[in-house]
Amino acid sequence: MTINEITHAIIAVAIKIHRRYGPGLLESAYQACMRRELELQGIPFEYEMPLPLEYEGMKIDCAYRLDLLVCGQVVVELKSIAKIQPIHEAQLLTYLRLGEWQVGLLINFNVPVLKEGIKRIVLNWDETM
């Protein structure tokens, strides 16, 4: 799958869940639903994946945990908050830099229409991906 196909599949899964439950659940509930639906659709992913940080030769294990890494290529950060803030975008951008991934999705389920809660962040786009 290309990165665009992966992101479309992730967004379709999120929309399915949001249509069923709408806003208001805890982030952990949406995360569990996302994991289950990705499993049902046969889309490979890792969840709560540790992302170590290295500084001046010192490795800090488990400095961060990714909500989801889909197909080894797309980082997904899930939220259930009033509004996505710049700090949330910065967090996802940091994950992309540290893991050397190109694309991430920030998905906030706490919105009336899910497309208003989705932000795609791209770092060093390579169209061959």
Backbone hydrogen bonds, N-H to C=O, Kabsch-Sander energy under -0.5 kcal/mol:
donor,donor_aa,acceptor,acceptor_aa,energy
3,I,129,M,-1.3
6,I,2,T,-2.4
7,T,3,I,-2.8
8,H,4,N,-2.3
9,A,5,E,-2.1
10,I,6,I,-2.5
11,I,7,T,-2.5
12,A,8,H,-2.3
13,V,9,A,-2.1
14,A,10,I,-2.5
15,I,11,I,-2.7
16,K,12,A,-2.2
17,I,13,V,-2.1
18,H,14,A,-2.7
19,R,15,I,-2.8
20,R,16,K,-1.4
21,Y,17,I,-2.6
22,G,18,H,-2.5
29,A,26,L,-0.7
30,Y,26,L,-1.8
31,Q,27,E,-2.6
32,A,28,S,-2.0
33,C,29,A,-2.3
34,M,30,Y,-2.7
35,R,31,Q,-2.5
36,R,32,A,-2.3
37,E,33,C,-2.6
38,L,34,M,-2.5
39,E,35,R,-2.2
40,L,36,R,-2.7
41,Q,37,E,-1.8
42,G,39,E,-1.6
43,I,38,L,-2.6
46,E,69,L,-2.0
48,E,66,L,-0.9
48,E,67,D,-1.3
49,M,66,L,-0.9
51,L,64,Y,-3.0
53,L,60,I,-2.1
55,Y,58,M,-3.0
58,M,55,Y,-2.5
59,K,57,G,-0.5
60,I,53,L,-4.2
60,I,58,M,-0.5
61,D,59,K,-0.8
63,A,60,I,-1.0
64,Y,51,L,-1.2
66,L,49,M,-2.7
68,L,76,V,-1.6
69,L,46,E,-2.4
70,V,74,V,-2.9
71,C,44,P,-2.7
73,Q,70,V,-2.4
74,V,70,V,-2.2
75,V,73,Q,-0.5
75,V,103,V,-1.9
76,V,68,L,-2.9
77,E,75,V,-0.5
77,E,105,L,-2.8
78,L,76,V,-0.6
79,K,107,I,-2.7
88,H,85,Q,-1.2
89,E,85,Q,-1.4
90,A,86,P,-2.4
91,Q,87,I,-2.1
92,L,88,H,-1.9
93,L,89,E,-2.4
94,T,90,A,-2.4
95,Y,91,Q,-2.1
96,L,92,L,-2.3
97,R,93,L,-2.3
98,L,94,T,-2.9
99,G,95,Y,-2.5
100,E,96,L,-1.0
101,W,96,L,-1.7
103,V,73,Q,-0.7
104,G,121,I,-2.6
105,L,75,V,-2.9
106,L,119,K,-3.1
107,I,77,E,-2.6
107,I,105,L,-0.6
108,N,106,L,-0.5
108,N,117,G,-3.0
109,F,79,K,-2.7
109,F,107,I,-0.6
111,V,109,F,-1.6
116,E,113,V,-1.9
117,G,114,L,-2.6
118,I,115,K,-0.8
119,K,106,L,-2.6
119,K,117,G,-0.5
121,I,104,G,-2.9
121,I,119,K,-0.5
123,L,102,Q,-3.4
129,M,126,D,-2.2
